[in-house]
Amino acid sequence: MSVNIWLDDIRPAPEGFIWCKSVNQAKHQITILEFSLNSVGVIDCDHDLGDYAKDGGDGIKLLDWLEKKHRHYTIRLHTMNPVGRQNMEAVIKRNNWTQRP
């Protein structure tokens, strides 16, 4: 089973995503589905128009939390600015997770 998390405290999620206004809300949604979950799609869109150097912040927090679960996940990163995507891809690589487009 997979889940798609949309991290944004302002813009509602498109169809197929669970709208999480905070990292804690995203953690709660993942915890509910945890036992049947093997794939997580994440978009951190909070900062996509902001400071590129800080982009991916909430997404990185969520991936760091997933790392502590010591499970292998397939991660799908959805469209975001290039710096945010690069920052999140570094976490995925560090954890040896599989990444799908």
C-alpha positions as CSV (number, residue, x, y, z in Angstrom):
1,M,0.0,0.0,0.0
2,S,1.2,3.5,-0.7
3,V,0.3,6.9,0.6
4,N,0.9,10.3,-1.0
5,I,1.5,13.1,1.5
6,W,1.0,16.8,0.5
7,L,2.8,19.0,3.0
8,D,1.4,22.5,2.8
9,D,-0.3,24.6,5.4
10,I,-2.2,26.8,2.8
11,R,-2.9,25.1,-0.5
12,P,-5.3,22.1,-0.4
13,A,-4.0,18.8,-1.8
14,P,-4.8,17.7,-5.3
15,E,-6.7,14.4,-5.8
16,G,-4.8,11.4,-4.6
17,F,-2.9,13.1,-1.8
18,I,-3.6,13.4,1.9
19,W,-3.4,17.0,2.8
20,C,-1.1,17.5,5.9
21,K,-0.7,21.0,7.2
22,S,2.2,19.9,9.4
23,V,4.9,17.2,9.8
24,N,3.1,16.0,12.9
25,Q,-0.1,15.5,10.9
26,A,1.8,13.6,8.2
27,K,3.4,11.4,10.9
28,H,-0.1,10.6,12.3
29,Q,-1.4,9.6,8.8
30,I,1.6,7.3,8.2
31,T,1.3,5.8,11.6
32,I,-2.3,4.9,11.0
33,L,-1.4,3.0,7.8
34,E,2.1,1.8,8.9
35,F,1.5,-1.9,9.0
36,S,0.4,-2.1,5.4
37,L,2.6,0.7,4.1
38,N,5.6,0.1,1.8
39,S,5.6,3.2,-0.3
40,V,5.4,6.9,0.6
41,G,5.0,9.8,-1.8
42,V,6.0,13.1,-0.4
43,I,5.8,16.7,-1.7
44,D,6.9,19.5,0.5
45,C,5.4,22.5,-1.2
46,D,5.5,24.9,1.8
47,H,8.7,26.5,0.6
48,D,8.5,26.1,-3.2
49,L,8.3,29.9,-3.7
50,G,10.5,30.8,-0.8
51,D,14.1,30.6,0.1
52,Y,15.7,27.8,-2.0
53,A,18.5,27.2,0.6
54,K,15.9,26.1,3.1
55,D,13.6,24.2,0.8
56,G,12.6,20.6,1.6
57,G,12.6,21.4,5.4
58,D,9.3,19.7,6.3
59,G,9.9,17.0,3.8
60,I,13.3,16.3,5.3
61,K,11.9,16.2,8.8
62,L,9.3,13.7,7.6
63,L,12.0,11.5,5.9
64,D,14.2,11.7,9.0
65,W,11.3,10.5,11.1
66,L,10.7,7.6,8.6
67,E,14.4,6.7,8.9
68,K,14.0,6.1,12.7
69,K,11.4,3.4,11.9
70,H,14.2,1.2,10.4
71,R,12.0,0.1,7.5
72,H,12.7,0.2,3.8
73,Y,10.4,2.5,1.9
74,T,9.9,3.3,-1.7
75,I,9.8,7.0,-1.9
76,R,8.2,9.1,-4.7
77,L,9.1,12.7,-4.7
78,H,6.6,14.8,-6.6
79,T,7.4,18.1,-8.4
80,M,9.1,20.7,-6.3
81,N,11.9,23.2,-6.9
82,P,15.3,21.7,-7.7
83,V,17.0,22.5,-4.4
84,G,14.3,21.0,-2.3
85,R,14.3,17.9,-4.4
86,Q,18.1,17.6,-4.2
87,N,18.0,17.9,-0.5
88,M,15.4,15.2,-0.1
89,E,17.1,12.9,-2.6
90,A,20.2,13.1,-0.4
91,V,18.2,11.8,2.6
92,I,16.8,9.0,0.4
93,K,20.2,8.0,-0.8
94,R,21.6,8.0,2.8
95,N,18.9,5.6,3.9
96,N,19.3,3.3,0.9
97,W,15.6,3.6,0.1
98,T,14.3,2.9,-3.4
99,Q,13.1,6.0,-5.3
100,R,10.4,5.9,-8.0
101,P,9.4,8.7,-10.3
